[in-house]
Amino acid sequence: MSELLRTYQNVVSQQLRDFGGHLAKFMGDGVMAYFGWPQASEDAVERALRASLEIIAAVAKIRTA
């Protein structure tokens, strides 16, 4: 289970970075992330939504031994 959770966290972290999000913390399988912080941007909401969709797609592809 720890391997699966670590893989999940790595996938989520990468997607957040790719879309300019700031990872505040993991809470089990939950994530607190900020977009438009510390620098505000007009497209923060769009980037958050795009990151969410990519996270869903990437998590669906996770496979463990």
PDB file with SEQRES, HELIX, SHEET and CRYST1 records, atoms N, CA, C and O in Angstrom:
SEQRES   1 A   65  MET SER GLU LEU LEU ARG THR TYR GLN ASN VAL VAL SER          
SEQRES   2 A   65  GLN GLN LEU ARG ASP PHE GLY GLY HIS LEU ALA LYS PHE          
SEQRES   3 A   65  MET GLY ASP GLY VAL MET ALA TYR PHE GLY TRP PRO GLN          
SEQRES   4 A   65  ALA SER GLU ASP ALA VAL GLU ARG ALA LEU ARG ALA SER          
SEQRES   5 A   65  LEU GLU ILE ILE ALA ALA VAL ALA LYS ILE ARG THR ALA          
HELIX    1 AA1 SER A    2  ASP A   18  1                                  17    
HELIX    2 AA2 ALA A   44  ALA A   60  1                                  17    
SHEET    1 AA1 2 HIS A  22  MET A  27  0                                        
SHEET    2 AA1 2 GLY A  30  TYR A  34 -1                                        
CRYST1    1.000    1.000    1.000  90.00  90.00  90.00 P 1           1          
ATOM      1  N   MET A   1       0.824  -1.193   0.000  1.00  0.00           N  
ATOM      2  CA  MET A   1       0.000   0.000   0.000  1.00  0.00           C  
ATOM      3  C   MET A   1       0.867   1.255   0.000  1.00  0.00           C  
ATOM      4  O   MET A   1       0.541   2.243  -0.658  1.00  0.00           O  
ATOM      5  N   SER A   2       1.970   1.210   0.739  1.00  0.00           N  
ATOM      6  CA  SER A   2       2.834   2.391   0.779  1.00  0.00           C  
ATOM      7  C   SER A   2       3.445   2.680  -0.591  1.00  0.00           C  
ATOM      8  O   SER A   2       3.625   3.842  -0.955  1.00  0.00           O  
ATOM      9  N   GLU A   3       3.766   1.628  -1.353  1.00  0.00           N  
ATOM     10  CA  GLU A   3       4.302   1.825  -2.706  1.00  0.00           C  
ATOM     11  C   GLU A   3       3.258   2.477  -3.609  1.00  0.00           C  
ATOM     12  O   GLU A   3       3.574   3.376  -4.390  1.00  0.00           O  
ATOM     13  N   LEU A   4       2.034   2.024  -3.497  1.00  0.00           N  
ATOM     14  CA  LEU A   4       0.952   2.595  -4.292  1.00  0.00           C  
ATOM     15  C   LEU A   4       0.723   4.060  -3.934  1.00  0.00           C  
ATOM     16  O   LEU A   4       0.563   4.898  -4.822  1.00  0.00           O  
ATOM     17  N   LEU A   5       0.706   4.369  -2.653  1.00  0.00           N  
ATOM     18  CA  LEU A   5       0.492   5.748  -2.218  1.00  0.00           C  
ATOM     19  C   LEU A   5       1.637   6.648  -2.663  1.00  0.00           C  
ATOM     20  O   LEU A   5       1.410   7.782  -3.084  1.00  0.00           O  
ATOM     21  N   ARG A   6       2.862   6.147  -2.570  1.00  0.00           N  
ATOM     22  CA  ARG A   6       4.023   6.926  -3.000  1.00  0.00           C  
ATOM     23  C   ARG A   6       3.975   7.189  -4.509  1.00  0.00           C  
ATOM     24  O   ARG A   6       4.280   8.293  -4.960  1.00  0.00           O  
ATOM     25  N   THR A   7       3.594   6.178  -5.281  1.00  0.00           N  
ATOM     26  CA  THR A   7       3.460   6.344  -6.732  1.00  0.00           C  
ATOM     27  C   THR A   7       2.384   7.379  -7.044  1.00  0.00           C  
ATOM     28  O   THR A   7       2.584   8.259  -7.882  1.00  0.00           O  
ATOM     29  N   TYR A   8       1.259   7.270  -6.374  1.00  0.00           N  
ATOM     30  CA  TYR A   8       0.160   8.233  -6.531  1.00  0.00           C  
ATOM     31  C   TYR A   8       0.648   9.648  -6.234  1.00  0.00           C  
ATOM     32  O   TYR A   8       0.383  10.573  -7.002  1.00  0.00           O  
ATOM     33  N   GLN A   9       1.352   9.816  -5.132  1.00  0.00           N  
ATOM     34  CA  GLN A   9       1.834  11.147  -4.749  1.00  0.00           C  
ATOM     35  C   GLN A   9       2.824  11.697  -5.763  1.00  0.00           C  
ATOM     36  O   GLN A   9       2.816  12.895  -6.043  1.00  0.00           O  
ATOM     37  N   ASN A  10       3.668  10.852  -6.314  1.00  0.00           N  
ATOM     38  CA  ASN A  10       4.609  11.294  -7.348  1.00  0.00           C  
ATOM     39  C   ASN A  10       3.879  11.747  -8.608  1.00  0.00           C  
ATOM     40  O   ASN A  10       4.239  12.759  -9.211  1.00  0.00           O  
ATOM     41  N   VAL A  11       2.854  10.997  -9.003  1.00  0.00           N  
ATOM     42  CA  VAL A  11       2.067  11.351 -10.189  1.00  0.00           C  
ATOM     43  C   VAL A  11       1.375  12.700  -9.979  1.00  0.00           C  
ATOM     44  O   VAL A  11       1.420  13.575 -10.843  1.00  0.00           O  
ATOM     45  N   VAL A  12       0.744  12.851  -8.835  1.00  0.00           N  
ATOM     46  CA  VAL A  12       0.030  14.094  -8.549  1.00  0.00           C  
ATOM     47  C   VAL A  12       0.999  15.273  -8.489  1.00  0.00           C  
ATOM     48  O   VAL A  12       0.725  16.333  -9.053  1.00  0.00           O  
ATOM     49  N   SER A  13       2.112  15.095  -7.819  1.00  0.00           N  
ATOM     50  CA  SER A  13       3.111  16.167  -7.715  1.00  0.00           C  
ATOM     51  C   SER A  13       3.588  16.624  -9.087  1.00  0.00           C  
ATOM     52  O   SER A  13       3.697  17.822  -9.352  1.00  0.00           O  
ATOM     53  N   GLN A  14       3.867  15.663  -9.950  1.00  0.00           N  
ATOM     54  CA  GLN A  14       4.352  16.000 -11.294  1.00  0.00           C  
ATOM     55  C   GLN A  14       3.307  16.797 -12.075  1.00  0.00           C  
ATOM     56  O   GLN A  14       3.635  17.796 -12.715  1.00  0.00           O  
ATOM     57  N   GLN A  15       2.067  16.359 -12.023  1.00  0.00           N  
ATOM     58  CA  GLN A  15       1.014  17.064 -12.757  1.00  0.00           C  
ATOM     59  C   GLN A  15       0.816  18.483 -12.208  1.00  0.00           C  
ATOM     60  O   GLN A  15       0.607  19.422 -12.976  1.00  0.00           O  
ATOM     61  N   LEU A  16       0.878  18.634 -10.915  1.00  0.00           N  
ATOM     62  CA  LEU A  16       0.741  19.970 -10.328  1.00  0.00           C  
ATOM     63  C   LEU A  16       1.875  20.875 -10.799  1.00  0.00           C  
ATOM     64  O   LEU A  16       1.647  22.030 -11.160  1.00  0.00           O  
ATOM     65  N   ARG A  17       3.095  20.347 -10.794  1.00  0.00           N  
ATOM     66  CA  ARG A  17       4.231  21.148 -11.277  1.00  0.00           C  
ATOM     67  C   ARG A  17       4.056  21.514 -12.746  1.00  0.00           C  
ATOM     68  O   ARG A  17       4.315  22.649 -13.146  1.00  0.00           O  
ATOM     69  N   ASP A  18       3.613  20.543 -13.547  1.00  0.00           N  
ATOM     70  CA  ASP A  18       3.451  20.790 -14.979  1.00  0.00           C  
ATOM     71  C   ASP A  18       2.468  21.915 -15.266  1.00  0.00           C  
ATOM     72  O   ASP A  18       2.611  22.625 -16.262  1.00  0.00           O  
ATOM     73  N   PHE A  19       1.479  22.082 -14.409  1.00  0.00           N  
ATOM     74  CA  PHE A  19       0.458  23.104 -14.639  1.00  0.00           C  
ATOM     75  C   PHE A  19       0.632  24.321 -13.734  1.00  0.00           C  
ATOM     76  O   PHE A  19      -0.270  25.153 -13.639  1.00  0.00           O  
ATOM     77  N   GLY A  20       1.772  24.432 -13.075  1.00  0.00           N  
ATOM     78  CA  GLY A  20       2.086  25.619 -12.289  1.00  0.00           C  
ATOM     79  C   GLY A  20       1.373  25.689 -10.951  1.00  0.00           C  
ATOM     80  O   GLY A  20       1.192  26.771 -10.392  1.00  0.00           O  
ATOM     81  N   GLY A  21       0.969  24.536 -10.439  1.00  0.00           N  
ATOM     82  CA  GLY A  21       0.327  24.509  -9.132  1.00  0.00           C  
ATOM     83  C   GLY A  21       1.353  24.423  -8.018  1.00  0.00           C  
ATOM     84  O   GLY A  21       2.505  24.057  -8.248  1.00  0.00           O  
ATOM     85  N   HIS A  22       0.932  24.760  -6.820  1.00  0.00           N  
ATOM     86  CA  HIS A  22       1.785  24.681  -5.640  1.00  0.00           C  
ATOM     87  C   HIS A  22       1.210  23.620  -4.717  1.00  0.00           C  
ATOM     88  O   HIS A  22       0.081  23.752  -4.244  1.00  0.00           O  
ATOM     89  N   LEU A  23       1.971  22.580  -4.462  1.00  0.00           N  
ATOM     90  CA  LEU A  23       1.547  21.507  -3.576  1.00  0.00           C  
ATOM     91  C   LEU A  23       1.730  21.971  -2.143  1.00  0.00           C  
ATOM     92  O   LEU A  23       2.860  22.170  -1.696  1.00  0.00           O  
ATOM     93  N   ALA A  24       0.636  22.147  -1.419  1.00  0.00           N  
ATOM     94  CA  ALA A  24       0.714  22.560  -0.020  1.00  0.00           C  
ATOM     95  C   ALA A  24       0.987  21.353   0.866  1.00  0.00           C  
ATOM     96  O   ALA A  24       1.902  21.388   1.689  1.00  0.00           O  
ATOM     97  N   LYS A  25       0.198  20.273   0.706  1.00  0.00           N  
ATOM     98  CA  LYS A  25       0.446  19.064   1.475  1.00  0.00           C  
ATOM     99  C   LYS A  25      -0.431  17.915   0.992  1.00  0.00           C  
ATOM    100  O   LYS A  25      -1.464  18.105   0.350  1.00  0.00           O  
ATOM    101  N   PHE A  26       0.029  16.724   1.329  1.00  0.00           N  
ATOM    102  CA  PHE A  26      -0.762  15.520   1.117  1.00  0.00           C  
ATOM    103  C   PHE A  26      -1.440  15.180   2.437  1.00  0.00           C  
ATOM    104  O   PHE A  26      -0.864  15.357   3.511  1.00  0.00           O  
ATOM    105  N   MET A  27      -2.652  14.697   2.344  1.00  0.00           N  
ATOM    106  CA  MET A  27      -3.400  14.263   3.520  1.00  0.00           C  
ATOM    107  C   MET A  27      -3.952  12.881   3.200  1.00  0.00           C  
ATOM    108  O   MET A  27      -5.102  12.743   2.784  1.00  0.00           O  
ATOM    109  N   GLY A  28      -3.117  11.851   3.400  1.00  0.00           N  
ATOM    110  CA  GLY A  28      -3.495  10.515   2.973  1.00  0.00           C  
ATOM    111  C   GLY A  28      -3.534  10.485   1.458  1.00  0.00           C  
ATOM    112  O   GLY A  28      -2.516  10.710   0.803  1.00  0.00           O  
ATOM    113  N   ASP A  29      -4.718  10.207   0.890  1.00  0.00           N  
ATOM    114  CA  ASP A  29      -4.829  10.242  -0.567  1.00  0.00           C  
ATOM    115  C   ASP A  29      -5.422  11.565  -1.043  1.00  0.00           C  
ATOM    116  O   ASP A  29      -5.750  11.714  -2.221  1.00  0.00           O  
ATOM    117  N   GLY A  30      -5.558  12.508  -0.145  1.00  0.00           N  
ATOM    118  CA  GLY A  30      -6.029  13.847  -0.500  1.00  0.00           C  
ATOM    119  C   GLY A  30      -4.860  14.787  -0.743  1.00  0.00           C  
ATOM    120  O   GLY A  30      -3.742  14.539  -0.291  1.00  0.00           O  
ATOM    121  N   VAL A  31      -5.128  15.856  -1.455  1.00  0.00           N  
ATOM    122  CA  VAL A  31      -4.088  16.811  -1.814  1.00  0.00           C  
ATOM    123  C   VAL A  31      -4.614  18.220  -1.596  1.00  0.00           C  
ATOM    124  O   VAL A  31      -5.745  18.536  -1.967  1.00  0.00           O  
ATOM    125  N   MET A  32      -3.790  19.060  -0.996  1.00  0.00           N  
ATOM    126  CA  MET A  32      -4.113  20.480  -0.926  1.00  0.00           C  
ATOM    127  C   MET A  32      -3.132  21.192  -1.846  1.00  0.00           C  
ATOM    128  O   MET A  32      -1.922  21.170  -1.620  1.00  0.00           O  
ATOM    129  N   ALA A  33      -3.659  21.814  -2.871  1.00  0.00           N  
ATOM    130  CA  ALA A  33      -2.816  22.496  -3.852  1.00  0.00           C  
ATOM    131  C   ALA A  33      -3.381  23.883  -4.124  1.00  0.00           C  
ATOM    132  O   ALA A  33      -4.588  24.112  -4.035  1.00  0.00           O  
ATOM    133  N   TYR A  34      -2.492  24.792  -4.452  1.00  0.00           N  
ATOM    134  CA  TYR A  34      -2.882  26.158  -4.764  1.00  0.00           C  
ATOM    135  C   TYR A  34      -2.498  26.481  -6.201  1.00  0.00           C  
ATOM    136  O   TYR A  34      -1.435  26.081  -6.677  1.00  0.00           O  
ATOM    137  N   PHE A  35      -3.354  27.193  -6.873  1.00  0.00           N  
ATOM    138  CA  PHE A  35      -3.048  27.751  -8.185  1.00  0.00           C  
ATOM    139  C   PHE A  35      -3.254  29.251  -8.079  1.00  0.00           C  
ATOM    140  O   PHE A  35      -4.196  29.707  -7.431  1.00  0.00           O  
ATOM    141  N   GLY A  36      -2.383  30.014  -8.710  1.00  0.00           N  
ATOM    142  CA  GLY A  36      -2.463  31.459  -8.600  1.00  0.00           C  
ATOM    143  C   GLY A  36      -1.836  31.957  -7.308  1.00  0.00           C  
ATOM    144  O   GLY A  36      -2.137  33.061  -6.853  1.00  0.00           O  
ATOM    145  N   TRP A  37      -0.968  31.148  -6.716  1.00  0.00           N  
ATOM    146  CA  TRP A  37      -0.254  31.527  -5.502  1.00  0.00           C  
ATOM    147  C   TRP A  37       1.186  31.078  -5.637  1.00  0.00           C  
ATOM    148  O   TRP A  37       1.385  29.959  -6.109  1.00  0.00           O  
ATOM    149  N   PRO A  38       2.154  31.790  -5.292  1.00  0.00           N  
ATOM    150  CA  PRO A  38       2.125  33.104  -4.660  1.00  0.00           C  
ATOM    151  C   PRO A  38       1.900  34.245  -5.645  1.00  0.00           C  
ATOM    152  O   PRO A  38       1.685  35.387  -5.238  1.00  0.00           O  
ATOM    153  N   GLN A  39       1.948  33.943  -6.924  1.00  0.00           N  
ATOM    154  CA  GLN A  39       1.713  34.962  -7.957  1.00  0.00           C  
ATOM    155  C   GLN A  39       0.346  34.726  -8.578  1.00  0.00           C  
ATOM    156  O   GLN A  39       0.098  33.663  -9.147  1.00  0.00           O  
ATOM    157  N   ALA A  40      -0.538  35.702  -8.474  1.00  0.00           N  
ATOM    158  CA  ALA A  40      -1.877  35.586  -9.054  1.00  0.00           C  
ATOM    159  C   ALA A  40      -1.792  35.569 -10.584  1.00  0.00           C  
ATOM    160  O   ALA A  40      -0.926  36.207 -11.182  1.00  0.00           O  
ATOM    161  N   SER A  41      -2.705  34.828 -11.191  1.00  0.00           N  
ATOM    162  CA  SER A  41      -2.768  34.799 -12.648  1.00  0.00           C  
ATOM    163  C   SER A  41      -4.221  34.617 -13.070  1.00  0.00           C  
ATOM    164  O   SER A  41      -5.020  34.001 -12.366  1.00  0.00           O  
ATOM    165  N   GLU A  42      -4.537  35.163 -14.229  1.00  0.00           N  
ATOM    166  CA  GLU A  42      -5.914  35.107 -14.715  1.00  0.00           C  
ATOM    167  C   GLU A  42      -6.342  33.697 -15.086  1.00  0.00           C  
ATOM    168  O   GLU A  42      -7.534  33.393 -15.059  1.00  0.00           O  
ATOM    169  N   ASP A  43      -5.403  32.835 -15.431  1.00  0.00           N  
ATOM    170  CA  ASP A  43      -5.764  31.485 -15.878  1.00  0.00           C  
ATOM    171  C   ASP A  43      -5.581  30.421 -14.797  1.00  0.00           C  
ATOM    172  O   ASP A  43      -5.487  29.235 -15.114  1.00  0.00           O  
ATOM    173  N   ALA A  44      -5.528  30.819 -13.545  1.00  0.00           N  
ATOM    174  CA  ALA A  44      -5.312  29.866 -12.454  1.00  0.00           C  
ATOM    175  C   ALA A  44      -6.411  28.810 -12.394  1.00  0.00           C  
ATOM    176  O   ALA A  44      -6.123  27.633 -12.178  1.00  0.00           O  
ATOM    177  N   VAL A  45      -7.650  29.210 -12.580  1.00  0.00           N  
ATOM    178  CA  VAL A  45      -8.756  28.262 -12.524  1.00  0.00           C  
ATOM    179  C   VAL A  45      -8.652  27.259 -13.671  1.00  0.00           C  
ATOM    180  O   VAL A  45      -8.855  26.061 -13.475  1.00  0.00           O  
ATOM    181  N   GLU A  46      -8.340  27.742 -14.844  1.00  0.00           N  
ATOM    182  CA  GLU A  46      -8.204  26.841 -15.997  1.00  0.00           C  
ATOM    183  C   GLU A  46      -7.061  25.850 -15.779  1.00  0.00           C  
ATOM    184  O   GLU A  46      -7.200  24.664 -16.077  1.00  0.00           O  
ATOM    185  N   ARG A  47      -5.932  26.336 -15.261  1.00  0.00           N  
ATOM    186  CA  ARG A  47      -4.802  25.440 -15.013  1.00  0.00           C  
ATOM    187  C   ARG A  47      -5.137  24.404 -13.948  1.00  0.00           C  
ATOM    188  O   ARG A  47      -4.708  23.254 -14.046  1.00  0.00           O  
ATOM    189  N   ALA A  48      -5.894  24.800 -12.940  1.00  0.00           N  
ATOM    190  CA  ALA A  48      -6.309  23.860 -11.899  1.00  0.00           C  
ATOM    191  C   ALA A  48      -7.209  22.766 -12.480  1.00  0.00           C  
ATOM    192  O   ALA A  48      -7.055  21.589 -12.154  1.00  0.00           O  
ATOM    193  N   LEU A  49      -8.130  23.158 -13.328  1.00  0.00           N  
ATOM    194  CA  LEU A  49      -9.017  22.173 -13.955  1.00  0.00           C  
ATOM    195  C   LEU A  49      -8.259  21.245 -14.882  1.00  0.00           C  
ATOM    196  O   LEU A  49      -8.490  20.036 -14.882  1.00  0.00           O  
ATOM    197  N   ARG A  50      -7.362  21.798 -15.665  1.00  0.00           N  
ATOM    198  CA  ARG A  50      -6.570  20.967 -16.572  1.00  0.00           C  
ATOM    199  C   ARG A  50      -5.687  19.993 -15.789  1.00  0.00           C  
ATOM    200  O   ARG A  50      -5.548  18.829 -16.165  1.00  0.00           O  
ATOM    201  N   ALA A  51      -5.094  20.480 -14.702  1.00  0.00           N  
ATOM    202  CA  ALA A  51      -4.281  19.603 -13.859  1.00  0.00           C  
ATOM    203  C   ALA A  51      -5.132  18.488 -13.274  1.00  0.00           C  
ATOM    204  O   ALA A  51      -4.700  17.337 -13.229  1.00  0.00           O  
ATOM    205  N   SER A  52      -6.327  18.817 -12.831  1.00  0.00           N  
ATOM    206  CA  SER A  52      -7.230  17.805 -12.259  1.00  0.00           C  
ATOM    207  C   SER A  52      -7.562  16.716 -13.268  1.00  0.00           C  
ATOM    208  O   SER A  52      -7.546  15.530 -12.938  1.00  0.00           O  
ATOM    209  N   LEU A  53      -7.857  17.116 -14.480  1.00  0.00           N  
ATOM    210  CA  LEU A  53      -8.178  16.134 -15.514  1.00  0.00           C  
ATOM    211  C   LEU A  53      -6.974  15.251 -15.846  1.00  0.00           C  
ATOM    212  O   LEU A  53      -7.117  14.048 -16.062  1.00  0.00           O  
ATOM    213  N   GLU A  54      -5.797  15.855 -15.885  1.00  0.00           N  
ATOM    214  CA  GLU A  54      -4.584  15.076 -16.165  1.00  0.00           C  
ATOM    215  C   GLU A  54      -4.267  14.141 -15.001  1.00  0.00           C  
ATOM    216  O   GLU A  54      -3.802  13.021 -15.214  1.00  0.00           O  
ATOM    217  N   ILE A  55      -4.513  14.590 -13.780  1.00  0.00           N  
ATOM    218  CA  ILE A  55      -4.283  13.736 -12.613  1.00  0.00           C  
ATOM    219  C   ILE A  55      -5.196  12.519 -12.682  1.00  0.00           C  
ATOM    220  O   ILE A  55      -4.751  11.396 -12.444  1.00  0.00           O  
ATOM    221  N   ILE A  56      -6.452  12.731 -13.001  1.00  0.00           N  
ATOM    222  CA  ILE A  56      -7.394  11.618 -13.115  1.00  0.00           C  
ATOM    223  C   ILE A  56      -6.912  10.612 -14.149  1.00  0.00           C  
ATOM    224  O   ILE A  56      -6.923   9.407 -13.899  1.00  0.00           O  
ATOM    225  N   ALA A  57      -6.489  11.101 -15.306  1.00  0.00           N  
ATOM    226  CA  ALA A  57      -6.018  10.211 -16.373  1.00  0.00           C  
ATOM    227  C   ALA A  57      -4.745   9.474 -15.957  1.00  0.00           C  
ATOM    228  O   ALA A  57      -4.605   8.280 -16.218  1.00  0.00           O  
ATOM    229  N   ALA A  58      -3.825  10.179 -15.315  1.00  0.00           N  
ATOM    230  CA  ALA A  58      -2.553   9.559 -14.910  1.00  0.00           C  
ATOM    231  C   ALA A  58      -2.761   8.539 -13.804  1.00  0.00           C  
ATOM    232  O   ALA A  58      -2.127   7.484 -13.817  1.00  0.00           O  
ATOM    233  N   VAL A  59      -3.631   8.829 -12.852  1.00  0.00           N  
ATOM    234  CA  VAL A  59      -3.878   7.903 -11.753  1.00  0.00           C  
ATOM    235  C   VAL A  59      -4.537   6.632 -12.275  1.00  0.00           C  
ATOM    236  O   VAL A  59      -4.270   5.542 -11.770  1.00  0.00           O  
ATOM    237  N   ALA A  60      -5.385   6.765 -13.270  1.00  0.00           N  
ATOM    238  CA  ALA A  60      -6.028   5.587 -13.846  1.00  0.00           C  
ATOM    239  C   ALA A  60      -5.024   4.620 -14.474  1.00  0.00           C  
ATOM    240  O   ALA A  60      -5.318   3.435 -14.628  1.00  0.00           O  
ATOM    241  N   LYS A  61      -3.851   5.117 -14.833  1.00  0.00           N  
ATOM    242  CA  LYS A  61      -2.838   4.289 -15.476  1.00  0.00           C  
ATOM    243  C   LYS A  61      -1.865   3.648 -14.487  1.00  0.00           C  
ATOM    244  O   LYS A  61      -1.018   2.850 -14.889  1.00  0.00           O  
ATOM    245  N   ILE A  62      -1.973   3.981 -13.210  1.00  0.00           N  
ATOM    246  CA  ILE A  62      -1.048   3.425 -12.214  1.00  0.00           C  
ATOM    247  C   ILE A  62      -1.289   1.926 -12.077  1.00  0.00           C  
ATOM    248  O   ILE A  62      -2.418   1.465 -11.909  1.00  0.00           O  
ATOM    249  N   ARG A  63      -0.199   1.193 -12.156  1.00  0.00           N  
ATOM    250  CA  ARG A  63      -0.240  -0.255 -11.978  1.00  0.00           C  
ATOM    251  C   ARG A  63       0.849  -0.639 -10.979  1.00  0.00           C  
ATOM    252  O   ARG A  63       1.942  -0.073 -10.996  1.00  0.00           O  
ATOM    253  N   THR A  64       0.555  -1.581 -10.130  1.00  0.00           N  
ATOM    254  CA  THR A  64       1.553  -2.069  -9.187  1.00  0.00           C  
ATOM    255  C   THR A  64       1.772  -3.553  -9.401  1.00  0.00           C  
ATOM    256  O   THR A  64       0.957  -4.238 -10.020  1.00  0.00           O  
ATOM    257  N   ALA A  65       2.883  -4.034  -8.880  1.00  0.00           N  
ATOM    258  CA  ALA A  65       3.232  -5.445  -9.055  1.00  0.00           C  
ATOM    259  C   ALA A  65       2.311  -6.345  -8.249  1.00  0.00           C  
ATOM    260  O   ALA A  65       2.461  -7.567  -8.278  1.00  0.00           O  
TER     261      ALA A  65                                                      
END                                                                             
